[in-house]
Amino acid sequence: MVKKKEKKPVVLQVLPELNQGGVELGTIEIASELKKKGIENFVASEGGRMAYQLERMKVKHFILPLKTKNPFKWWLNYRRLVKIIRQNGINIVHARSRAPAWSAYWAAKKTGAKFLTTFHGTYGLKPRWLKLRYNRVMTYGDLVIAISNHIKQHILKNYKCDENKIRLIHRCVNMDNFDVSKMTAERMIKLMEEYHLPEDKKIILLIGRLTRWKGQRLMIDALEKIKDTDFFCVFVGDDQGRTYYTEELKEAIANKGMEGRFAFIRNVTDVPAMMMISDVVVSASLEPEAFGRIAAEGEAMGRIVVASNIGGSLENLKDGVTGMHFKAGDADSLASVLRSALSMSEAERKKMGEAAIDFVKENFTKQIMCDKTLAVYHELVNMD
């Protein structure tokens, strides 16, 4: 019997834009890996500040208004995508977000290309009848990638999706960047000086845009309960115009008598160095993180990571082994865990930090994510 020749994937990734974010970063990482493996691939988006990386890799980028939620423009995008697919011999269309997924789905159906989706988040469900219909396109893939078991369970609970077509592929940490062995004293000193961070305090770091569900206010309430400890807290994240929330946080700090013990930094270009100068990295989200990249990156740097006991953090952190969980939304629980983290001996910190690094290397590297995604592409293109 003659063995059937295996088809090679030719991939088009489709997303709204290429500005900073987990969806965008994942797209660039996969495009880079496909290029490295000699697999022809393309990206379609509205563009953005990360688009230069595709140009540098010589991956063709089609600029279309894919961020739009206008159904008429969806139809126009559908027609353009059909042309792109046919002209470039694309046999897999990989949609990473809902609005462009509708155009991509229709285009894949029209051309006979396989349709793949990645469920990057839980997405809004209110009003439920409308949002479920809008979101459901992300389950229309011939295969569906869930970025965590939390997301997989969300899909199964809320959508009529066959579990057999869901593939679990966790998001990743780029170990080329988050590598303790590559950290230099100069990088850390530069950050300390640039942001006037104290050398004689234990630094607690929370990275995440300034929005209520990320837990900055919860952190302030928790730290008030351990004011007797010698901490300095750093919030890294943009309020994206929500200045009222920033002012609320600063007012709460003043009212609790903790002025001078917090820093607000809009953006840090060297996140690994910022984590390295921190004693504790916190993910205080009030709602479940789809994966929780910050917690995993903190572990990769060997830091003591404290995270909410919900969502992706239940998968990327082993309580008491690679980090510490606290009860989500509970300031008393967070305060207690922070006190424990800050009082750890050097030997205890070293043991937990080494376990955290090993855990990330074994489960959440970029190479693991890329290898699993490429395996899905090969599975999909050779499906009957």
Secondary structure, 3 states (H helix, E strand, C coil): CCCCCCCCCCEEEECCCCCCCHHHHHHHHHHHHHHHCCCCEEEEECCCCCHHHHHHHCCEEEECCCCCCCHHHHHHHHHHHHHHHHHHCCCEEEECCHHHHHHHHHHHHHHCCEEEEEECCCCCCCCHHHHHHHHHHHHCCCEEEECCHHHHHHHHHHCCCCHHHEEECCCCECCCCCCHHHCCHHHHHHHHHHCCCCCCCEEEEEECCCCHHHCHHHHHHHHHCCCCCCEEEEEECCCCCCHHHHHHHHHHHHHCCCCCCEEEECCCCCHHHHHHCCCEEEECCCCCCCCCHHHHHHHHCCCEEEEECCCCHHHHCCECCCEEEECCCCHHHHHHHHHHHHCCCHHHHHHHHHHHHHHHHHHCEHHHHHHHHHHHHHHHHCCC
